[in-house]
Amino acid sequence: METHQLSKLQTGLIVTLLILIGANLRTALTAVPPLLSNISTTFNLPDWFLGSLTTIPLLCFAIVSPFVSRLVHRFGMLPLIAAALVVLGIGSFLRIYSFTALLLGTLLIGCSIAILNVLSPAVVAKYFPRKIGLMTSAYTLSMTIFSALAAGMSAPVSSVIKWQPTLQWLTIFPILTLIVMLINWQVQRNNSPKQLKRSSSPTHHTKSVWRQPLAWAMTIFMGLQSLLFYTILTWVPSIFVAHGMSQNTASLLLGLLQLSSLPMAYLIPNLAGRREKQAPLMWMIFGLFVLGLGCLMIQSTSLIIAIVACVLLGFATNAAFSMAMILFSLKTSNPYETSAVSGMAQSIGYLAASVGPMMAGFLHSQFNSWTIALAVLIVIVVIMTGFGLAVDRRKSVF
């Protein structure tokens, strides 16, 4: 279904749906780290388990993502999104009641967000094939803004209403999204029942995505940018503290890094969507990463150097993520191909993401310095860029 076939009401509903899906992609997860001490005190949890509240969703992303394409073929895209939103709401609501509920809720949240992660580019490819850049920026920008708000506001809000209601209130996001999706579903059914029925199932057989060389190149690009992002996010405060800064300053600098990522969530999808070739943008991302990591290598208490490093890395990490997400739509010709490639790439990508922070921590413990770990990250940037340029040379995955 293309944009010109949609009424203004349908277009407005789908754009709203995309923005709300973006709001659900990280909020349930980023609200948790600032509340870990509260959660630990309430449930008397060991320190080792607290870290798993971040790791469990990443593993869910990796395990569930490859199966999303098959589920779309069997049930249709919109029903699957609706089911994911229901599960996300249940997980967000239940996780505050006990240790068992926390574990189960985290698993449900991870599985449901994995489905939404994979299907976001597919929704864009299905409804806005001529505005892929603009619509990709709509949900990536929404994801970035709402995840930052959840991370920044959860601790202050919990000091007023306690941590349990703070997390439970996040259920409002999947509920609102589900309402908009059901309204959109009904409008489509009333306006074009036959077309909706046809669009709910694939019209042709899609070749195995696991046998496509370009899909593997995109998967490696996705995986390495995920590894870079989660490694930088995990260790940047520790690196600044090792340079002689206070923990409070390091925490504020991490906030600056996340805030700096906002412009790229809008710019990269729009620029990439208007271009035939992405090589100049790939080289720009390469330069931002190398300069940012290079600044981190400078062992200095200079706030200016630290700010420059955080701004550059904020630009780099979100530019790389946004590029990975839009490539799923640009390099495929229909929503079913998009969901297949997206599922494959995100599965391996989030497995890589879970390895990165441990690798950097191990290198730091072995050499008692962050320089070697940062040098390895620069090598990973080089490899990522190589695969990004390889993706750019071919027009389509299939």
N, C-alpha and C positions, 0 to 999 in steps of 0.2 A: 504494500500500500504506500503510495508516494504522497508527498506533501500536498501536491495540487489536488489530490482526490479527497482530501480531508476538509470538512467544514471548519469555520473559525472556532466553533465550540470544541470540536474534536481536537484540533491543533492545540488550543489552549489547555485542554485536559491532559493531553499527552506530554506537553512541555512541563506542566505542573507535576505530572507523575514522575518524569525524569528527575526534576529538581528534588522531589521528595524521596525518590529512590536513593539519590546521592546523599541526602541527609541521614539515611539509614545505614550507609555502608561502613561507618566507623564509630558513630556516637556511642553505641552500646559498649564498645571496647575502650575508647580513649577516656571515657569517664571513670574507668576503674583504677588506673595507676595512682592518681592522687588520693584515693580512698583505701589503699592497701592496708595501711596501719589500722584504720577503723575496722575493716573487714577481719583482719587478723585478731584484733582484740575481742570482737564479738564472738567469733567462732573458735577462738583459741587455735589458730592454724600455725603450722611450722613455716619457717621462712622459705624453705625449698618449694612449698606448694604455691606461694604467692606468685613466683615467677611463672608458674604454669598457667596462670590465668591469662597471660599474654600468649604463651606457646600453644595452648590447646586450640584457640581459634585458628592460628596459622596452620596447624596440622589438619584441622577440619577443612580449611581452604584447599590444602593439597590433596586430601583424600576424596572430597566430594566433587571438586571441579570437573574431573574427567567424565563423570556420569551425567552432568547437566544436559549435554547435547542429546543423549539418549532419552532423557526424561522429557525434553522439549518435543522430540519426535513422537513420543507416546501420548503426552497429555496436552501439548500446546504451550506456547510461551506465556500468555496471560494467566492461565490457571496455575502454572508453576510459580509465577511471581506471587500470585495471591496466596498460595500455600506457604511460600517462604516467609511472607509477611506475617501470616498467622503464627507460624512457628517462632519467628523472631519476637513477636509480642508475648507469646507464652513464656519463652526463655527469659526475657527481660523482666517479666512480672514475678516469676517463680524464684529467681536466684537469690533472693534476700532472706529466705526463711530458715535455711539450715545449711550445713556443709554439703550434704547430699544434693540439696536443691541448687546450691551454688555451682557444683560440678555439672549437674544435669543442665542447668540453665545456660552455662557457658558453652557446653557442647551444642545445644540447640541453636544458640546465637551464632556460633561458628559455622554450623552447617547451613543455616538460612542465609547468612551474609555471603557465603561461598556461592550460592545460587544467584543472588543479586549481583555479585561481582561479575560473574560470567555473562549474565543476561543484559546488563546495562548497555554494552556496545551493540548487542543484538537488537535491542529495542530501537536504538538510533538507526541501525542499518535498515530495519524494517519500515519505520515510519518517516525517516528523514534521509533518504539516500542521497539527496542533493544538498543537504546541509549538515553533513557529518561533523565537520569541524565545530560549527556553532553549537550543535546539540551535545556533542561530547564535552565541550567546555561547560555546558549548563550543569551536568551532573558532577563533573570533577571539581568545579568551583564550589558547588553546594557541599560536596563531601568534605572538601578542605575547610570551608568556613565552619560547618557544624561540628566536625571532629575537633577543631581548635577550640570552639566554644565549650564543648563537652569537657575537654581536658582542663580548660581554664576556670570553668564555673563550678565544677562538681565539688571541689573542696570548700569554697566559700558558701555554697548553697547548703552543703551537708552540715556546716557549723550552725546553721539556723534550723533546719528541719531533720537533721540526722541523715546518715548515709543511706539507710534503707529506702525512705521515700524519694531521695534524690535519684537513685537508680531506677526505682519503679516508675517515676514520672517519665522516663525515657520511652516507656511503652506508647506514649502519645504519638511518636513518630511512625511506627508501623501501622497504628490504627488510622491515622490521617491518610497515610499512603494507600491503605487498603480501601478506604472510603472513596478516594479519588479514582482508584483503579476500577472499582465496581461501577461507579457512575460512568466512567469512560467506556467500560465494557457494555453497559446497557445502551449508551448512545450509539456505539458502533453497531450493536445488534439491531437496533431499531432502524438505523439509516441504511445499513448494508448487510443484512443477514447472510446472504450467499457469499459475499466477498469475505466476511469475517470467518465463515466456516472454512473457506478455501485457505485463508491465511493461517489457520490454526494447525495445519499439517503440512509437511514438506511436499513439494510438487515434483521433486526428482531425487534420485539416490545420490547421496554425497559420498565421495571416495573417502577411504580411511585417512584421517588427518595425520595419523602417526607415521604414514609413509611419505609425507610431503616434505622435501628438503627445506622449503621456505618456512613451513610451520615450525620446524626445528630451530631455524635461525631466529624466528620471532620468540620462540620459547626461551632460548638462551638469553636473548636481549631482555625479556621480561624477568627472567630469573636473576640475572646479574644486577639489574636496576633495583629489584626488591632487596637483594643482599646488601647492596650499597646503602639503601635507605634505612633499613632496620639496624644495620651495624652503626651507621652514623648517629641515628636517633638514640641508640643504646649507650654509646660511649663518649659522645661529645662532652657532656658535663664532666665526666671523669678526666678527660683529656685537659680541659680547662683547669680543673682542680690540680692536676699534676703540674701544670704550668705555673701554679702559685695563686690562682684566683680562689675566692670564697665559693662555698656551695650555693649561696643565694645568687651570686653573680652568674655562676655557671647555669643555674636553673633559668634565670632571666634570658640568658643567651640562647638556651634551647628554645624558649618561647619565641624569641626573635627569629630563629631558624624556621620554625613552623609558620610564623606570620609572613615571612619573606616568600614562602612558597605560593601564596595566593595569586600574584599576577600571572605566573606561568600556567596555572590551572585554566586561565582564560585565554592567554595568548597562544600557547603551543597548539591546542586543537584547532583554533581558528587559522593560524598560519599554515599548519600541516594540511588542513582540509582544502586550502586554496592552491596548493602546490602540486605539481606532478612529481617532483623529486624532493626527498626529505634530507638529502646529504648535508646541505648547509646547516640545517637545524641539528643534525647529529653532531657535526663538528662544533657547533655552539655549546651543546650539552657537554661534549668532551672538554672543551676549554673551561667551562664553569666548574666542573668536577675537579680538574687538575689544579686550577688556581685556588679553589676552596680548600682542597686537601693539602696543597702546598702551604697555605697560610696556617693550617693547623699544625704543620710540622715546625713552625717557628716557635721555639720555647721562650715565650715572652709573656709578661703580665699586661702588655699593651692592650687596652680596651678597643682601640681602633682596629688593630689586626684581628682581634676576636670577632668584632662586629662584621668586618669585611668577610671573614671566613664563613660566618653564619648566613649572611645574606647570599653569598655565592652558592653555598651548599643548599640553602633553601630553594633558590632558583633551579639548581641542578637536579635535585631529587624530584621535585614536582614536574619539571620539564621532561625528565626521563620517564616518569610514570605516565604522564599525559600522552607522551609519544607512543608508549607501549599500548595504551588503551585505544588510541585512534587508529593505530596500524591494524588492529583486529577488524575494524570496519572497512578501512581503505583497501586492504589486500584480500577481501572476500567479496563475493557477488550477491549473497543473500543471507538472511538472518541465521539460517541453519549452519552454513559454513562459518559464520562469525562466531556462533556459540561453540562450535566444535574447536576452532582454533583458540578461542578465549579460554575454554575449559582446559585444554591441553597445556597452554602456556602458563596459566595461573596455577595449575596443579604443581608443576615442577618449579615454578617461580617461587611459590611460598615454601616449598621444601628447602630451596636455596636460601631463602630469607631466614629460616630457622637456624641454618648453619653459620651464617655470617657473624653474628655477635659472639658466638662461642669461639670461632676461629680467631677473631681479633683479641678476645680476652686471653686465649691460650698464648698467642704471640707476645702479648704484653707481659704475661707471667714468666715467659721463657727469657725474654731479653730485658725485662724491667724498664722498658721504654715503649712509647707509642709510635716511634719513628718507623720501625719495621712493619708494624700493622698498617700504618698509613701508606707506606710504599707499596704494600701488597694490594691495598685498595686502588691505588693509581694503576697498577698492572691490570686489575679487574676492569677498570674504566676503559683502558685501551682495548681489551678483549671485547667488552660490551659494544664499543664503538665500531669495531670491525664487523661484528654480526649485524649491527644496525645498518651499516653501509651495504652489507650483503642483502639485507631485506629490501633496501631501496632500489637495488638493481633489477628486481623482478616485479612484474605488475600484479600478479595474483598468486595465491597459495595453490589453488587447484587448477 
